Amino acid sequence: MRYFGGTEPEHFTSGKLYDTGNFVLVNQLTEVLPGIFLVPTISQKKGTMELPELTLAIKGPNGLMLVDGCSHAGIEAILEAASAVDPRTEIVFGGLHLVTTPVEEIDVLVENLKTKWKVQKIAPGHCTGEPAFARLKKAYGENYLYAGLGTKIAQ
């Protein structure tokens, strides 16, 4: 929606993506199928201010499986929003947008993911950054998976 100034367009000037598409603006926690939710967040961080983002939350027996893009709002803000579905998080997949974050802040975040949020497994991707990859891998050990292109995860 950021391409339309934050408002839903009445029509697409270049046509429709799909003739039978049913596009719905998601700006609140939405259950799209039983146990499958879209969790909206809006970044309050400098550089991505007011950037909306959706996270997919799948409710499983051990908590949520969260799939995010870049975590522009911050993974803790996403976990807070997703806790309305279930306070337990089994795994987080996706970028954590920490590539330029100072290592001291990364260390605090990693500790919070383990202790405050009790995230059981983590699969960071692209924009997480090498310092965060290393710290997450050390903290999570066998519960760390790199979510790169082609990675397959069996549940």
Backbone as a printed PyTorch tensor [residue, N CA C, xyz], in Angstrom:
tensor([[[  0.8170,  -1.1960,   0.0000],
         [  0.0000,   0.0000,   0.0000],
         [  0.8640,   1.2640,   0.0000]],

        [[  2.1450,   1.1390,   0.3200],
         [  2.9550,   2.3490,   0.3540],
         [  3.0560,   2.9930,  -1.0240]],

        [[  2.8290,   2.2160,  -2.0860],
         [  2.8920,   2.7640,  -3.4280],
         [  1.6510,   3.5890,  -3.7630]],

        [[  0.6190,   3.4880,  -2.9290],
         [ -0.6110,   4.2220,  -3.1640],
         [ -0.8330,   5.2700,  -2.0830]],

        [[  0.2270,   5.6910,  -1.4230],
         [  0.1190,   6.7350,  -0.4070],
         [ -0.5950,   6.2820,   0.8490]],

        [[ -0.6270,   4.9580,   1.1030],
         [ -1.2280,   4.4380,   2.3230],
         [ -2.7360,   4.2760,   2.2580]],

        [[ -3.3310,   4.5720,   1.1190],
         [ -4.7750,   4.3940,   0.9870],
         [ -5.0620,   3.3590,  -0.0910]],

        [[ -6.1800,   2.7120,   0.0350],
         [ -6.5640,   1.7060,  -0.9360],
         [ -7.0240,   2.3970,  -2.2200]],

        [[ -6.4440,   2.0510,  -3.3730],
         [ -6.8580,   2.6850,  -4.6210],
         [ -8.2530,   2.2100,  -5.0360]],

        [[ -8.9950,   3.1060,  -5.6760],
         [-10.3150,   2.7040,  -6.1680],
         [-10.1590,   1.7160,  -7.3120]],

        [[ -9.1280,   1.8970,  -8.1090],
         [ -8.8330,   0.9630,  -9.1980],
         [ -7.3560,   1.0930,  -9.5450]],

        [[ -6.8480,   0.0680, -10.1890],
         [ -5.4650,   0.0900, -10.6360],
         [ -5.4400,   0.7000, -12.0330]],

        [[ -4.6900,   1.7670, -12.2300],
         [ -4.6810,   2.4490, -13.5240],
         [ -4.0730,   1.5950, -14.6200]],

        [[ -3.2350,   0.6390, -14.2650],
         [ -2.6150,  -0.2070, -15.2880],
         [ -3.3290,  -1.5440, -15.4290]],

        [[ -4.5080,  -1.6810, -14.8830],
         [ -5.2620,  -2.9220, -15.0140],
         [ -5.2350,  -3.7230, -13.7320]],

        [[ -5.7310,  -4.9170, -13.8180],
         [ -5.8090,  -5.8070, -12.6690],
         [ -4.6870,  -6.8360, -12.7340]],

        [[ -4.2510,  -7.2710, -11.5590],
         [ -3.2930,  -8.3610, -11.5340],
         [ -3.9590,  -9.6530, -11.9730]],

        [[ -5.1670,  -9.8720, -11.5110],
         [ -5.9310, -11.0660, -11.8330],
         [ -7.3820, -10.6540, -12.0190]],

        [[ -8.0330, -11.1660, -13.0510],
         [ -9.4290, -10.8070, -13.2910],
         [-10.3440, -11.2150, -12.1520]],

        [[-10.0030, -12.3050, -11.4870],
         [-10.8760, -12.7980, -10.4150],
         [-10.3120, -12.5000,  -9.0360]],

        [[ -9.3230, -11.6330,  -8.9530],
         [ -8.6900, -11.3250,  -7.6730],
         [ -9.6470, -10.6640,  -6.6970]],

        [[ -9.4710, -11.0020,  -5.4400],
         [-10.2590, -10.3910,  -4.3720],
         [ -9.2640,  -9.7920,  -3.3870]],

        [[ -8.8510,  -8.5640,  -3.6280],
         [ -7.8350,  -7.9260,  -2.8220],
         [ -8.4660,  -7.2440,  -1.6170]],

        [[ -7.8940,  -7.4910,  -0.4640],
         [ -8.4180,  -6.9540,   0.7860],
         [ -7.2810,  -6.2540,   1.5210]],

        [[ -7.5250,  -5.0350,   1.9490],
         [ -6.5460,  -4.3040,   2.7400],
         [ -6.4910,  -4.9400,   4.1300]],

        [[ -5.3110,  -5.3360,   4.5520],
         [ -5.1380,  -5.9470,   5.8710],
         [ -4.4210,  -4.9420,   6.7580]],

        [[ -5.1540,  -4.3560,   7.6910],
         [ -4.5490,  -3.3850,   8.6050],
         [ -4.8180,  -3.7340,  10.0640]],

        [[ -5.2810,  -4.9650,  10.2840],
         [ -5.4660,  -5.4690,  11.6460],
         [ -5.2360,  -6.9750,  11.6140]],

        [[ -4.9980,  -7.5480,  12.7650],
         [ -4.7850,  -8.9870,  12.8670],
         [ -5.9480,  -9.6950,  12.1770]],

        [[ -5.6240, -10.5700,  11.2060],
         [ -6.6530, -11.2020,  10.3870],
         [ -6.4000, -12.6980,  10.2740]],

        [[ -7.3990, -13.4930,  10.6220],
         [ -7.3090, -14.9380,  10.4300],
         [ -7.8100, -15.2260,   9.0220]],

        [[ -6.9180, -15.7080,   8.1450],
         [ -7.2780, -15.9440,   6.7520],
         [ -7.8030, -17.3570,   6.5230]],

        [[ -7.3730, -18.2770,   7.3420],
         [ -7.8500, -19.6550,   7.3740],
         [ -7.7220, -20.0980,   8.8260]],

        [[ -8.3990, -21.1450,   9.2270],
         [ -8.2710, -21.5710,  10.6260],
         [ -6.8070, -21.7960,  11.0200]],

        [[ -6.3550, -21.0460,  12.0180],
         [ -4.9920, -21.1780,  12.5270],
         [ -3.9270, -20.4570,  11.7220]],

        [[ -4.3160, -19.7270,  10.6630],
         [ -3.3540, -18.9920,   9.8290],
         [ -3.7460, -17.5250,   9.8400]],

        [[ -2.8050, -16.6830,  10.2760],
         [ -3.0840, -15.2750,  10.5100],
         [ -2.1140, -14.3830,   9.7460]],

        [[ -2.5720, -13.1810,   9.4290],
         [ -1.7090, -12.1080,   8.9470],
         [ -1.5910, -11.1020,  10.0780]],

        [[ -0.3540, -10.7840,  10.4400],
         [ -0.0720,  -9.8850,  11.5640],
         [  0.5550,  -8.6060,  11.0010]],

        [[ -0.1910,  -7.4940,  11.0250],
         [  0.3770,  -6.2450,  10.5060],
         [  1.1870,  -5.5030,  11.5630]],

        [[  2.2520,  -4.8770,  11.1200],
         [  3.0280,  -3.9690,  11.9640],
         [  3.4030,  -2.7600,  11.1170]],

        [[  3.7050,  -1.6670,  11.7720],
         [  4.1680,  -0.4600,  11.0920],
         [  5.4360,  -0.0130,  11.7860]],

        [[  6.4800,   0.1540,  11.0130],
         [  7.7760,   0.5140,  11.5690],
         [  7.7590,   1.8940,  12.2090]],

        [[  8.3880,   1.9820,  13.3570],
         [  8.6090,   3.2540,  14.0470],
         [ 10.1010,   3.5530,  14.1100]],

        [[ 10.8780,   2.8710,  13.2470],
         [ 12.3340,   3.0190,  13.2680],
         [ 12.8040,   3.9660,  12.1700]],

        [[ 13.8100,   4.7480,  12.4880],
         [ 14.3900,   5.6810,  11.5290],
         [ 14.8680,   4.9050,  10.2960]],

        [[ 14.5870,   5.4430,   9.1390],
         [ 14.9810,   4.7970,   7.8940],
         [ 13.8550,   3.9840,   7.2600]],

        [[ 12.9510,   3.4960,   8.0950],
         [ 11.7990,   2.7450,   7.5830],
         [ 10.5150,   3.2540,   8.2260]],

        [[ 10.5450,   4.4730,   8.7200],
         [  9.4180,   5.0460,   9.4490],
         [  8.1160,   4.8930,   8.6830]],

        [[  7.1190,   4.3870,   9.3760],
         [  5.7590,   4.2080,   8.8960],
         [  5.6250,   3.1740,   7.7750]],

        [[  6.6380,   2.3530,   7.5660],
         [  6.5700,   1.3090,   6.5440],
         [  5.7290,   0.1500,   7.0720]],

        [[  4.5960,  -0.1450,   6.4110],
         [  3.7620,  -1.2690,   6.8640],
         [  4.3400,  -2.5920,   6.3770]],

        [[  4.1050,  -3.6290,   7.1460],
         [  4.6140,  -4.9540,   6.7970],
         [  3.6800,  -6.0010,   7.3870]],

        [[  3.5550,  -7.1210,   6.6920],
         [  2.7480,  -8.2340,   7.1900],
         [  3.6450,  -9.4080,   7.5290]],

        [[  3.3030, -10.1040,   8.5920],
         [  3.9670, -11.3400,   8.9740],
         [  2.9220, -12.4370,   8.9560]],

        [[  3.2980, -13.5760,   8.4030],
         [  2.4270, -14.7400,   8.3940],
         [  2.6460, -15.5010,   9.6950]],

        [[  1.5690, -15.8000,  10.4030],
         [  1.6400, -16.5460,  11.6620],
         [  0.7960, -17.8050,  11.5190]],

        [[  1.4360, -18.9470,  11.7090],
         [  0.7460, -20.2320,  11.6320],
         [  0.7560, -20.8430,  13.0210]],

        [[ -0.4310, -21.0760,  13.5360],
         [ -0.5630, -21.6040,  14.9030],
         [ -0.3900, -23.1100,  14.8760]],

        [[  0.6020, -23.5860,  15.6060],
         [  0.8620, -25.0180,  15.7110],
         [  0.7720, -25.4680,  17.1570]],

        [[  0.9630, -26.7530,  17.3940],
         [  0.8290, -27.2700,  18.7540],
         [  1.8940, -26.7470,  19.7210]],

        [[  3.0460, -26.3000,  19.2000],
         [  4.1260, -25.7950,  20.0480],
         [  4.2470, -24.2800,  20.0160]],

        [[  3.2480, -23.6060,  19.4590],
         [  3.2900, -22.1540,  19.3450],
         [  3.2430, -21.7270,  17.8940]],

        [[  3.6270, -20.4790,  17.6600],
         [  3.5350, -19.9000,  16.3300],
         [  4.7660, -20.1680,  15.4840]],

        [[  4.5270, -20.3540,  14.1980],
         [  5.5780, -20.3200,  13.1910],
         [  5.3930, -18.9770,  12.4970]],

        [[  6.3550, -18.0840,  12.6380],
         [  6.2680, -16.7510,  12.0540],
         [  7.1540, -16.6610,  10.8250]],

        [[  6.5740, -16.1470,   9.7420],
         [  7.3170, -15.9290,   8.5020],
         [  7.2150, -14.4460,   8.1910]],

        [[  8.3620, -13.7580,   8.2360],
         [  8.3470, -12.3300,   7.9520],
         [  9.2820, -12.0160,   6.8030]],

        [[  9.1690, -10.8020,   6.3100],
         [ 10.0260, -10.3710,   5.2160],
         [ 11.3210,  -9.8020,   5.7430]],

        [[ 11.2730,  -8.5830,   6.2080],
         [ 12.4780,  -7.8980,   6.6880],
         [ 12.3740,  -7.4120,   8.1220]],

        [[ 11.2750,  -7.6160,   8.7710],
         [ 11.1170,  -7.1750,  10.1670],
         [ 11.4300,  -5.6940,  10.3510]],

        [[ 10.9550,  -4.8490,   9.4400],
         [ 11.2520,  -3.4250,   9.5400],
         [ 10.7720,  -2.8130,  10.8510]],

        [[  9.6650,  -3.2900,  11.3790],
         [  9.1560,  -2.7660,  12.6510],
         [  9.9900,  -3.2510,  13.8360]],

        [[ 10.8200,  -4.2540,  13.6010],
         [ 11.6130,  -4.8790,  14.6550],
         [ 10.9760,  -6.1990,  15.0540]],

        [[ 11.7960,  -7.2190,  15.2190],
         [ 11.2560,  -8.5420,  15.5210],
         [ 10.5170,  -8.5480,  16.8610]],

        [[ 10.9370,  -7.7240,  17.8060],
         [ 10.2230,  -7.6970,  19.0880],
         [  8.8330,  -7.0860,  18.9380]],

        [[  8.6790,  -6.0850,  18.0830],
         [  7.3520,  -5.5100,  17.8290],
         [  6.4680,  -6.5420,  17.1300]],

        [[  7.0600,  -7.3300,  16.2460],
         [  6.3130,  -8.3820,  15.5510],
         [  5.8890,  -9.4670,  16.5380]],

        [[  6.7960,  -9.8770,  17.4080],
         [  6.4590, -10.8820,  18.4140],
         [  5.3550, -10.3750,  19.3420]],

        [[  5.4180,  -9.1060,  19.7020],
         [  4.3810,  -8.5090,  20.5520],
         [  3.0220,  -8.5610,  19.8530]],

        [[  2.9860,  -8.1680,  18.5820],
         [  1.7240,  -8.1740,  17.8330],
         [  1.2050,  -9.6050,  17.6470]],

        [[  2.1080, -10.5420,  17.3790],
         [  1.7160, -11.9350,  17.1600],
         [  1.2690, -12.6180,  18.4450]],

        [[  1.6860, -12.1020,  19.5870],
         [  1.3110, -12.7210,  20.8620],
         [ -0.1890, -12.6340,  21.1170]],

        [[ -0.8990, -11.8090,  20.3580],
         [ -2.3630, -11.7720,  20.4580],
         [ -2.9730, -13.0860,  19.9700]],

        [[ -2.2500, -13.7940,  19.1100],
         [ -2.6930, -15.1030,  18.6230],
         [ -2.2510, -16.1860,  19.6030]],

        [[ -0.9690, -16.1490,  19.9820],
         [ -0.3920, -17.1410,  20.8970],
         [  0.9020, -16.5420,  21.4350]],

        [[  1.1130, -16.5160,  22.7280],
         [  2.3440, -15.9350,  23.2690],
         [  3.5710, -16.8220,  23.0380]],

        [[  3.3490, -18.0520,  22.6250],
         [  4.4650, -18.9760,  22.3800],
         [  4.8880, -18.9050,  20.9110]],

        [[  6.2010, -18.8750,  20.6780],
         [  6.7230, -18.8560,  19.3110],
         [  7.6680, -20.0360,  19.1410]],

        [[  7.2940, -20.9270,  18.2420],
         [  8.1400, -22.0820,  17.9710],
         [  9.3380, -21.6960,  17.1090]],

        [[  9.0860, -20.9360,  16.0280],
         [ 10.1820, -20.5740,  15.1280],
         [  9.8710, -19.2650,  14.4190]],

        [[ 10.9220, -18.5080,  14.1360],
         [ 10.8320, -17.2890,  13.3280],
         [ 11.6740, -17.5180,  12.0830]],

        [[ 11.0390, -17.3400,  10.9040],
         [ 11.7160, -17.4070,   9.6120],
         [ 11.7810, -16.0130,   9.0240]],

        [[ 12.8970, -15.6500,   8.4070],
         [ 12.9410, -14.4180,   7.6320],
         [ 14.0220, -13.4590,   8.0660]],

        [[ 14.0960, -12.3660,   7.3390],
         [ 15.0830, -11.3440,   7.6330],
         [ 14.7530, -10.6090,   8.9230]],

        [[ 15.7910, -10.2350,   9.6520],
         [ 15.5930,  -9.5320,  10.9170],
         [ 16.0520,  -8.0730,  10.8470]],

        [[ 16.4600,  -7.6120,   9.6860],
         [ 16.8230,  -6.2140,   9.4390],
         [ 17.8220,  -5.6820,  10.4730]],

        [[ 18.8850,  -6.4390,  10.6770],
         [ 19.9030,  -6.0590,  11.6620],
         [ 21.2520,  -5.7680,  11.0160]],

        [[ 21.2850,  -5.6740,   9.7020],
         [ 22.5460,  -5.5720,   8.9810],
         [ 23.3860,  -4.3670,   9.4080]],

        [[ 22.7690,  -3.2670,   9.8450],
         [ 23.5320,  -2.0920,  10.2940],
         [ 23.4110,  -1.8510,  11.7980]],

        [[ 22.8430,  -2.7950,  12.5120],
         [ 22.6280,  -2.6480,  13.9540],
         [ 23.9350,  -2.8840,  14.7130]],

        [[ 24.2760,  -2.0340,  15.6750],
         [ 25.4900,  -2.2480,  16.4760],
         [ 25.4330,  -3.5900,  17.2160]],

        [[ 26.5910,  -4.2310,  17.3600],
         [ 26.6440,  -5.5640,  17.9620],
         [ 26.1060,  -5.5760,  19.3930]],

        [[ 26.2550,  -4.4790,  20.1200],
         [ 25.7310,  -4.4260,  21.4850],
         [ 24.2050,  -4.5770,  21.4800]],

        [[ 23.5550,  -3.9330,  20.5210],
         [ 22.0960,  -4.0440,  20.4010],
         [ 21.6900,  -5.4390,  19.9310]],

        [[ 22.4830,  -6.0260,  19.0580],
         [ 22.2060,  -7.3930,  18.5990],
         [ 22.2810,  -8.3560,  19.7710]],

        [[ 23.2990,  -8.1900,  20.6220],
         [ 23.4500,  -9.0810,  21.7800],
         [ 22.2370,  -8.9960,  22.7130]],

        [[ 21.7300,  -7.7900,  22.9380],
         [ 20.5350,  -7.6150,  23.7800],
         [ 19.3370,  -8.2850,  23.1160]],

        [[ 19.1850,  -8.0970,  21.8150],
         [ 18.0700,  -8.6970,  21.0890],
         [ 18.1230, -10.2190,  21.1480]],

        [[ 19.2860, -10.7890,  20.9140],
         [ 19.4280, -12.2490,  20.9580],
         [ 19.0450, -12.7760,  22.3370]],

        [[ 19.4890, -12.1140,  23.3800],
         [ 19.1340, -12.5120,  24.7410],
         [ 17.6240, -12.4210,  24.9550]],

        [[ 17.0080, -11.3470,  24.4670],
         [ 15.5580, -11.1910,  24.5960],
         [ 14.7950, -12.2670,  23.8270]],

        [[ 15.2650, -12.6080,  22.6380],
         [ 14.5960, -13.6610,  21.8680],
         [ 14.5940, -14.9760,  22.6390]],

        [[ 15.6990, -15.2660,  23.3030],
         [ 15.8260, -16.5260,  24.0490],
         [ 15.0690, -16.4950,  25.3830]],

        [[ 15.1840, -15.4080,  26.1230],
         [ 14.6520, -15.3960,  27.4920],
         [ 13.2900, -14.7270,  27.6290]],

        [[ 13.1520, -13.5300,  27.0940],
         [ 11.8860, -12.8040,  27.2160],
         [ 10.8030, -13.4140,  26.3180]],

        [[ 11.1300, -13.6420,  25.0490],
         [ 10.1440, -14.1330,  24.0850],
         [ 10.1150, -15.6480,  23.9810]],

        [[ 11.1640, -16.2980,  24.4680],
         [ 11.2580, -17.7590,  24.4650],
         [ 11.0520, -18.3650,  23.0760]],

        [[ 11.6280, -17.7040,  22.0650],
         [ 11.6030, -18.2240,  20.7010],
         [ 12.4320, -19.5060,  20.7000]],

        [[ 11.8080, -20.6290,  20.3200],
         [ 12.4500, -21.9330,  20.4230],
         [ 13.4870, -22.1880,  19.3290]],

        [[ 13.1760, -21.7540,  18.0910],
         [ 14.0730, -21.9480,  16.9510],
         [ 14.0880, -20.6780,  16.1230]],

        [[ 15.1750, -20.5080,  15.3750],
         [ 15.2690, -19.3070,  14.5460],
         [ 15.8890, -19.6580,  13.2020]],

        [[ 15.3370, -19.0570,  12.1450],
         [ 15.8280, -19.2710,  10.7830],
         [ 15.9600, -17.9040,  10.1100]],

        [[ 17.0280, -17.1580,  10.4490],
         [ 17.1790, -15.8120,   9.9010],
         [ 17.5860, -15.8380,   8.4340]],

        [[ 17.1820, -14.7970,   7.7140],
         [ 17.5060, -14.6940,   6.2960],
         [ 18.1820, -13.3880,   5.9530]],

        [[ 18.1860, -13.1110,   4.6840],
         [ 18.8980, -12.0650,   3.9590],
         [ 19.3540, -10.8370,   4.7490]],

        [[ 18.4880, -10.0030,   5.2400],
         [ 18.8820,  -8.7020,   5.8040],
         [ 19.2410,  -8.7730,   7.2840]],

        [[ 19.4540,  -9.9650,   7.7910],
         [ 19.8240, -10.1150,   9.1970],
         [ 21.2400,  -9.6100,   9.4370]],

        [[ 22.1500,  -9.8630,   8.5220],
         [ 23.5270,  -9.3930,   8.6400],
         [ 24.4340, -10.3960,   9.3230]],

        [[ 25.6880, -10.4160,   8.9160],
         [ 26.6550, -11.4000,   9.4070],
         [ 26.8690, -11.3870,  10.9250]],

        [[ 27.0030, -10.2030,  11.5640],
         [ 27.1750, -10.2270,  13.0280],
         [ 25.9910, -10.8930,  13.7390]],

        [[ 24.7760, -10.6290,  13.2700],
         [ 23.5950, -11.2330,  13.9060],
         [ 23.5120, -12.7220,  13.5870]],

        [[ 23.8440, -13.1130,  12.3430],
         [ 23.8630, -14.5490,  12.0180],
         [ 24.7610, -15.2960,  12.9970]],

        [[ 25.9680, -14.7710,  13.2170],
         [ 26.9420, -15.4340,  14.0900],
         [ 26.4360, -15.5300,  15.5280]],

        [[ 25.8700, -14.4620,  16.0360],
         [ 25.3810, -14.4650,  17.4210],
         [ 24.1650, -15.3700,  17.5920]],

        [[ 23.2650, -15.3490,  16.6190],
         [ 22.0900, -16.2270,  16.6820],
         [ 22.4980, -17.6990,  16.5790]],

        [[ 23.4530, -17.9880,  15.7100],
         [ 23.9230, -19.3700,  15.5540],
         [ 24.5480, -19.8650,  16.8630]],

        [[ 25.3380, -19.0140,  17.5000],
         [ 25.9600, -19.3870,  18.7730],
         [ 24.9060, -19.5930,  19.8580]],

        [[ 23.9250, -18.7000,  19.9210],
         [ 22.9000, -18.7730,  20.9690],
         [ 21.9330, -19.9390,  20.7620]],

        [[ 21.5970, -20.2350,  19.5120],
         [ 20.5750, -21.2490,  19.2370],
         [ 21.1340, -22.6300,  18.8980]],

        [[ 22.4040, -22.7070,  18.5520],
         [ 23.0130, -24.0070,  18.2800],
         [ 22.2300, -24.8210,  17.2630]],

        [[ 21.8110, -26.0190,  17.6510],
         [ 21.0920, -26.9050,  16.7220],
         [ 19.6910, -26.3820,  16.3870]],

        [[ 19.2160, -25.3900,  17.0850],
         [ 17.9110, -24.7830,  16.7970],
         [ 18.0270, -23.5480,  15.9070]],

        [[ 19.2030, -23.4080,  15.2610],
         [ 19.4510, -22.3280,  14.3060],
         [ 19.4670, -22.9220,  12.9100]],

        [[ 18.7300, -22.2910,  11.9990],
         [ 18.7240, -22.6930,  10.6010],
         [ 18.9000, -21.4390,   9.7670]],

        [[ 19.7630, -21.4890,   8.7710],
         [ 19.9070, -20.3370,   7.8920],
         [ 18.8060, -20.4050,   6.8450]],

        [[ 17.9890, -19.3720,   6.7420],
         [ 16.8610, -19.3420,   5.8070],
         [ 17.2690, -18.7030,   4.4990]],

        [[ 18.1930, -19.3410,   3.8040],
         [ 18.6460, -18.8430,   2.5100],
         [ 17.8600, -19.4740,   1.3740]],

        [[ 18.1060, -18.9920,   0.1850],
         [ 17.4310, -19.5040,  -1.0040],
         [ 17.6330, -21.0100,  -1.1220]],

        [[ 16.5430, -21.7320,  -1.2380],
         [ 16.5930, -23.1730,  -1.4140],
         [ 16.5970, -23.9710,  -0.1270]],

        [[ 16.6400, -23.3020,   1.0190],
         [ 16.6270, -24.0010,   2.2910],
         [ 15.3030, -24.7310,   2.4610]],

        [[ 15.3710, -25.9870,   2.8660],
         [ 14.1740, -26.7840,   3.1400],
         [ 14.1640, -27.1420,   4.6200]],

        [[ 13.0120, -26.9810,   5.2270],
         [ 12.8820, -27.2690,   6.6540],
         [ 11.7570, -28.2530,   6.8290]],

        [[ 12.0690, -29.4070,   7.3970],
         [ 11.0490, -30.4330,   7.6460],
         [ 10.5130, -30.2230,   9.0480]],

        [[  9.2250, -30.3600,   9.1930],
         [  8.5970, -30.1710,  10.4940],
         [  8.0930, -31.4850,  11.0270]]])
